[in-house]
């Protein structure tokens, strides 16, 4: 059946023919451009001449003036005379115009390519002892910012970043985000970090430390292994600088540690975040203390020589430094012991692990006279019963959180998991939990419930205020069209609304992926937010700055071993009574703990630090209220065997530990 042919307008036919004409060749395009130029220049020139009262009266004379005006406009020769002479002159002008334009284009392209090549930063970094950052992710801003902060005051120290991005763009983003001045030691180079030839540009063999960042790609962990192998290829048999890397999946830890070599430390980002979330859920405010301990803006861990204290007990040595909080001992063979028994006698070769605001050496002073014995509260057991925990949301870290809670929960504890509708996961992503995933009965009773935590009616149906803590998780990056923090912020908004309705506070801990979301999060008075990846980035910079601290952090974040805790000040000193911080240190020592600071609650509490004050002066006296909390490192109930720094996971006899035989029960996170 023949349909009616649609009538085509004259305008559409003209446009179609014009488009087909332009598509033929460059010469046709130049011809049309010339016609268009002449069609505009000649009429306008004629109008100028005919409206000029001083122009010749004869028609021929005016045409000559029109020709000269048009020729000057088009940068052609204004030769007059016979028509053939004028035509040849115009042709010569067009040829000259084409030649000059082509030459200018070639010169411009050449200079542009050269400038682009220079902007790529191909020159070799000539610094020594600098820090090298390989890769680009959201953690690069935290890592570079902390490295620059740690190197403030040393003019020649440089942080070199190598990633497969435009170096000018990287430099601009880092300086704008971090507020880095123009004269700061920041060098950006472009290239693949797993290419040994590209690595040579940042001279990692002469660096003071190398940090390999994890990324969010599907093959992120294999990329990290490739980078570590490229470093190994470039360095050869030379020991090289300390290398700190991070992987997302613990399955890649053995391969990454083998590739990193004996000088390497490999962290697990997902496990680190899961541990921090669990610790923060059990002890609100702990994440702020950890951020303060791990960044270079406040107090951090240091290693200090103290041969003059040899023969003293550890408990007495803790009261010999005004501004240091003594938390452990580093023996001559590299073994670190946090919160040793107070009666442990220090050897001449022992070094002290301290928390201090800087590493400036200080002379030990006996401060035991500042201890107010009458203000000390006698140690008493802390009863800990079963806990009820609510988990809102599900992602890659959720199974790790469940495993950690299951391994440390008191008998009778319960975990309720509320998950909402999620998009169909990719094969490499965790599937939504189902009732069949429920673990066998044990100390922790895990129950999955369907429901969307962003809906108010779903949250109202829960006994929210009957839980000891609420964990809020967002989806993984790239699993949906929205930003991962959007659902988390919506859930927090619903929870905050319920808090205001009831006038009761919820102990909420939320996981965020973007540090900028922390300022937007509607957190209640008992709520806290943990930025995923931030802690790993801070750990990487701390270990790269002082590799001796790797074992310290492993013990802090291990399931067994020393752990940070916030306890009521009334457990150590009498509430309402004025006492020195040395009194708190002595009282904590009597419990087998190391006091490193305190937390206050009040209207003057800064949101950034959560009222945490680390390593105060021992002689400082203040009245201790019932609402104050003491930040301590607790003693290990089952001390793990000591080992060499994480990397090849070698013990002192050179044997390799398998992943299941990690000295601390779980890999370093």
LUMZA-632030 format. One record per residue (C-alpha): x, y, z. Coordinates in steps of 0.001 Angstrom, whole numbers, padded with zeros to 6 digits, always signed. Layout:
// residues N
XYZ...
// end
This chain:
// residues 669
+000000+000000+000000+001424+003343-001008+001223+006040+001646+000879+009697+000974+004201+011429+000472+004778+014291+002898+005225+017621+001118+008680+019121+001646+008962+022863+001997+011352+024924-000047+013231+025854+003135+013811+022208+004082+015019+021347+000556+017411+024311+000574+018844+023332+003978+019240+019718+002863+021074+020694-000324+023260+023135+001612+024204+020496+004198+025062+017974+001488+027163+020574-000282+029163+021387+002847+029797+017699+003492+031527+017159+000142+035006+018515+000856+037030+021180+002614+037344+023125-000675+033570+023417-000976+033395+024635+002618+036059+027268+001926+034164+028328-001189+030950+028847+000730+032795+030778+003431+034313+033025+000737+030916+033619-000829+029399+034456+002538+032238+036871+003341+031936+038609-000020+028175+038703+000332+028563+040675+003546+031710+042755+002962+030911+044091-000548+027367+045376+000176+028491+046998+003427+031491+048600+001698+029193+049906-001065+026839+051360+001526+029755+053115+003228+030933+054601-000061+027497+055738-001253+026745+057410+002089+030125+059207+002186+029721+062810+000897+033430+062971-000010+033324+059919-002281+033733+060420-006115+030602+061332-008035+031274+058943-010912+029995+055378-010727+033376+053972-011775+035187+055954-009092+032836+054699-006416+033312+051101-007546+037080+051564-007175+036592+052810-003617+034278+049863-002868+036955+047478-004191+039694+049052-002068+037522+049024+001080+036593+045380+000562+040219+044435-000162+041423+046144+003006+038721+044397+005041+039638+040992+003659+043380+041750+003870+043708+041489+000072+045823+043573-002250+044019+046770-003322+045573+046930-006823+043354+048751-009350+043377+048784-013133+042311+046215-015658+039831+043558-014414+042351+040781-015077+044951+042608-012983+042465+043051-010136+041448+039366-010349+045069+038192-010210+045700+040523-007265+042702+039080-005411+043833+035528-006168+047313+036303-004867+045819+037791-001697+043687+034680-001116+046707+032406-001603+048768+034519+000789+045919+034451+003294+045714+030655+003091+049484+030235+003451+049711+032580+006420+046669+030976+008084+048134+027512+007574+051489+028618+008998+049813+030189+012025+047758+027007+012530+050876+024822+012393+052730+027083+014847+049728+027258+017192+049236+023493+017097+052924+022872+017738+053051+025278+020662+049795+023853+022019+051112+020299+021849+054341+021368+023501+052520+023218+026282+050251+020197+026799+053336+017977+027040+054896+020337+029561+051681+020406+031595+051807+016613+031785+054882+016944+033962+057328+014598+032254+060366+015896+034109+061840+013630+036766+061360+014602+040403+064809+015430+041760+063900+015530+045453+065191+013091+048049+063293+011818+051058+059987+012964+049577+056616+011228+049895+055184+009508+046817+051422+009002+046440+050396+006546+043710+046833+006539+042394+043841+008820+042682+040720+008379+044793+038662+010343+047318+041290+009478+049909+043993+011420+048067+042838+014694+049620+043141+013345+053168+046473+011648+052457+048109+014623+050724+046742+017074+053275+048122+015065+056185+051484+014511+054485+051849+018240+053854+050826+018984+057448+053409+016517+058762+056122+018125+056645+055367+021733+057551+058523+023647+058360+060839+021548+056210+061166+023568+053030+062650+020909+050788+060116+018209+051622+057866+017417+048674+054769+015290+048153+054719+013825+044617+051438+012454+043215+051413+010094+040219+048080+009178+038636+046550+008664+035213+045024+012178+035161+045932+015624+033887+048589+016974+036287+047355+020549+036078+043871+019366+036996+045217+017309+039910+047294+020222+041180+044365+022629+040937+041952+020251+042700+044381+019480+045526+045316+023093+046146+041711+024302+045972+040352+021547+048248+043175+021618+050792+043924+025330+050653+047543+024601+049783+049556+027776+049068+051378+028137+045774+054798+027659+047360+053947+024361+049080+055910+021277+048053+053321+019577+045843+054316+017957+042541+051838+016184+040242+052835+013852+037432+050729+011880+034977+051189+008223+034109+050071+004734+035029+051324+003891+038542+051715+000230+037502+054103+001175+034654+057749+001047+035887+058751+003682+033307+056120+006076+034627+057196+005326+038210+060730+006459+037439+059429+010019+037055+058658+010298+040782+061927+008508+041827+060418+006153+044420+063837+004630+045111+064924+007955+046669+061622+008612+048462+061103+008621+052199+057819+006717+051849+055445+005444+049157+051672+005264+049577+049462+003244+047187+045838+004384+047296+042861+002096+046744+040277+003045+044120+036586+002297+043588+036927+000392+040302+035806-003214+039949+039453-004309+039660+040702-001930+042360+042577-004530+044416+044327-006164+041431+045439-002663+040426+047022-002185+043848+048868-005501+043463+050083-004430+040007+051388-001152+041422+053257-002994+044175+054764-005380+041632+055826-002422+039468+057559-000885+042488+059298-004186+043134+060421-004377+039497+061783-000836+039596+063615-001225+042907+065090-004643+042136+067047-006061+045045+067354-002705+046807+065390-002447+050074+063653+000752+049008+061486+003049+051125+058655+001939+053420+055539+001182+051354+052002+001560+052699+049112+000281+050581+045433-000463+051050+043107-003028+049500+039356-003299+049746+038848-007057+049817+040689-009091+052452+041105-011910+049911+043817-009810+048244+045751-009167+051474+048179-012132+051128+049031-011283+047509+049382-007574+048269+051631-008235+051254+053853-010537+049219+054105-007898+046486+054823-005139+049012+057828-006972+050419+059332-006792+053907+059250-002974+053873+055523-002888+053121+052368-002553+055186+049001-003372+053639+045725-002236+055202+042205-003480+054543+039839-000536+054060+036562-002431+054424+037679-004182+057596+039015-000931+059060+035710+000834+058473+033719-002090+059898+035812-002134+063075+035521+001614+063525+031742+001472+063085+031440-001277+065695+033736+000507+068158+031871+003805+067666+028523+002076+068146+029659+000646+071464+031355+003826+072666+029833+007043+071196+032377+009782+070596+035206+007366+069920+035494+008274+066223+036309+011893+067100+039086+010680+069408+040448+008409+066677+040479+011234+064121+042351+013412+066598+044838+010622+067312+045494+009862+063646+045714+013307+062063+048725+015592+062431+046733+018590+063646+046445+017425+067262+048051+014770+069398+049323+011558+067844+051438+008539+068678+055215+008961+068944+058154+006788+069999+060420+008354+072612+063787+007221+073998+063885+007172+077800+067081+005432+079010+067022+007568+082176+063844+005769+083289+065414+002297+083145+064618+000330+086292+061325+002137+086934+058011+000363+086627+055760+001240+083707+053164+002713+086089+055745+005071+087606+057181+005995+084191+053708+007129+083069+053871+009812+085792+057247+011211+084695+056118+013289+081693+054056+016448+081980+052777+016531+078378+053194+012899+077307+050593+010176+077815+052661+006991+078070+050743+004031+076583+053253+001295+075755+056765-000012+075353+058754-000714+072185+061517-003221+072853+064844-003342+071054+063702-006208+068796+060777-004166+067427+058023-005714+069542+055379-003247+070686+053348-003776+073866+050419-001508+074621+049193-001089+078206+051686-003483+079791+051206-004400+083433+051926-001403+085712+054672-003350+087445+056598-004055+084227+060188-002878+084726+061703-000842+081892+064976-002031+080375+067700+000435+079254+067017-000404+075595+063238+000006+075838+061548+002939+074125+058252+004429+075222+055165+004721+073032+053480+008003+073926+050607+010227+072827+051786+013813+072475+051106+016942+070453+054623+016911+069008+057791+014871+069188+059855+017539+070936+062068+015812+073539+061299+016723+077140+063177+016011+080333+061342+013499+082593+060013+015028+085825+058589+013053+088729+054896+014027+088922+053773+011428+091451+053331+014184+094042+050407+015531+091997+048382+012356+092556+045488+012983+094996+045118+009591+096637+041878+010611+098389+040184+011406+095039+040960+008003+093495+038036+005616+093210+038846+001994+093961+038614-000306+090919+035322-002120+090585+034087-004539+087925+032018-003047+085119+028943-005192+084508+028281-005699+080815+025097-007442+079801+023682-008397+076407+023168-005630+073850+020453-004916+071295+021744-003406+068049+019819-002204+064995+021485-002169+061563+019753+000006+058933+020935-000702+055377+023294-003190+053757+026542-002974+051772+029912-004695+051410+030906-003886+054985+027719-005210+056557+028847-008896+056626+032091-007812+058290+030149-005837+060889+027955-008859+061608+031029-011100+061967+032740-008663+064368+029608-008300+066464+029087-012065+066484+032652-012664+067675+032560-010106+070495+028915-010046+071650+027798-011045+075114+025495-014075+075326+021916-013069+074701+022765-010110+072429+020538-009407+069426+021142-007770+066042+018174-006707+063921+018972-005885+060282+016525-003715+058323+017193-003587+054578+015194-001781+051938+014683-002347+048202+017942-002297+046316+018831-002536+042611+019860-005892+041218+023484-006332+042294+026310-007104+039934+028141-010411+040367+030951-008654+042233+028581-006909+044654+027044-008384+047790+023513-009604+047417+020754-008443+049636+020521-010652+052740+017747-013172+053028+016399-015181+055960+018480-018119+054760+021601-016043+055501+020808-016038+059210+023783-017558+061084+023349-020474+063454+022364-019711+067049+025151-018281+069172+026012-015330+071437+024424-012973+068857+020924-013554+067537+020767-012043+064013+017355-011418+062429+016729-009816+059015+013649-007664+058449+012396-006248+055139+011670-002523+055020+012923+000796+053754+014740+002724+056540+014070+006025+054737+010299+005690+055278+008959+007193+058548+006215+004575+059006+008797+001776+058869+010934+003403+061560+007905+004195+063741+006973+000514+063740+010308-000328+065365+011153-000086+069034+013955+002353+068216+014591+003541+071747+014883-000031+072987+018190-000501+071144+021573+000162+072700+022929+001447+069375+021749+002043+065809+024074+001629+062806+023148+003343+059520+024807+002110+056320+024484+003534+052817+024706+001662+049503+028058+001084+047867+029387+003504+045272+028031+002792+041804+025165+000512+042899+022454+003069+042092+021755+006345+040326+021864+008366+043538+024845+009301+045634+025610+006758+048393+025200+009362+051136+021740+010456+049940+019948+007479+051516+022053+007763+054660+021164+011440+055059+017479+010656+054493+017573+007948+057166+019339+010270+059605+016740+012947+058926+013931+010512+059776+015699+009414+062971+016350+013006+064015+012679+013840+063494+011670+010979+065785+014161+012191+068397+012581+015639+068402+009075+014186+068624+009871+012022+071643+012472+014241+073290+014792+011244+073611+018276+010770+072150+019201+007835+069919+022756+006399+069993+023231+006482+066207+026422+005864+064214+026205+006565+060465+028613+005601+057717+029307+008301+055100+031380+008101+051940+031976+011822+051279+033678+013943+053977+031567+016918+052878+028431+015025+053923+029472+015143+057574+028557+018829+057794+025136+018070+056284+024288+015076+058456+021403+015817+060883+022994+014204+063927+021406+014144+067346+023226+014701+070657+024143+010988+070950+024855+010457+067231+028139+010227+065382+029282+009892+061753+032165+007840+060379+033547+008735+056949+034408+005567+055063+038030+005527+053960+039052+008524+056050+040465+006417+058870+042408+004250+056417+043889+007346+054803+044934+008712+058200+046424+005344+059175+048413+005237+055936+049953+008657+056548+050774+007858+060178+052496+004572+059298+054348+006153+056365+055563+008900+058693+056721+006400+061331+056707+002692+060290+057434+001666+063885+053802+002491+064708+052359-000185+062406+052327-002765+065190+050752-000232+067571+047839+000421+065250+047426-003266+064561+046986-003953+068251+044538-001058+068650+042321-002177+065784+042617-005929+066310+039715-007878+067748+042041-008914+070538+044634-006647+072088+044596-003055+073275+041531-001002+072418+040381+002558+072920+037486+003098+075275+035527+005946+076866+034499+005321+080473+032728+007578+082978+035080+009776+084941+033369+008518+088096+035084+005162+087577+038437+006851+088286+037942+009968+090454+035185+011107+092779+032567+013184+090905+032451+016824+091930+035932+016757+093442+038813+018726+091965+041801+016582+091049+044773+016601+088692+044966+014568+085514+047904+012744+087143+045320+011386+089576+043280+010052+086652+046412+008445+085169+047215+006740+088463+043628+005528+088861+043582+004127+085314+046919+002415+085935+045361+000659+088908+042830-000831+086481+045557-001897+084043+044645+000928+081639+046423+003959+080211+044552+007273+080362+045357+009471+077366+042687+012185+077612+039151+013048+078548+035858+014135+077011+033600+016895+078309+029975+017630+077487+028597+021133+077384+027471+024060+075216+031090+024975+074433+031895+021549+073005+033208+021858+069416+031462+019591+066887+034759+018736+065208+036525+017302+068263+033442+016145+070198+034832+017646+073413+037884+015360+073299+041116+016633+074820+044154+014449+074343+047331+014340+076403+046554+017169+078853+049144+018328+081345+049471+015974+084287+049472+018860+086770+046248+020288+085338+043540+020373+087998+039812+020551+087287+036563+019454+088934+035402+016174+087423+031670+015888+086818+029556+012761+086434+029121+013545+082718+032857+013617+081956+034455+010609+080284+038031+009331+080363+039672+008093+077154+041819+005065+077902+043690+002262+076213+042488-000933+077818+044693-003890+078566+044570-006975+076356+042575-009782+077938+044284-012308+075623+047551-010753+074454+048474-011742+070908+051986-012944+070145+054280-010225+068892+055486-010139+065336+057380-008086+062836+055794-005178+061032+052934-006154+058715+054009-006811+055180+055342-010272+054418+053882-011177+057831+057200-012674+058939+057852-013681+062494+061252-013354+064098+062421-016698+062733+061597-015701+059161+058474-017871+058779+055455-016516+056943+052058-016326+058606+049118-017518+056574+046030-015310+056532+044162-017616+058868+047082-017558+061326+047240-013786+061720+048998-013038+065014+046088-010863+066117+043373-013184+064933+042334-010857+062083+044366-008900+059546+045409-005349+060177+042636-002965+059202
// end
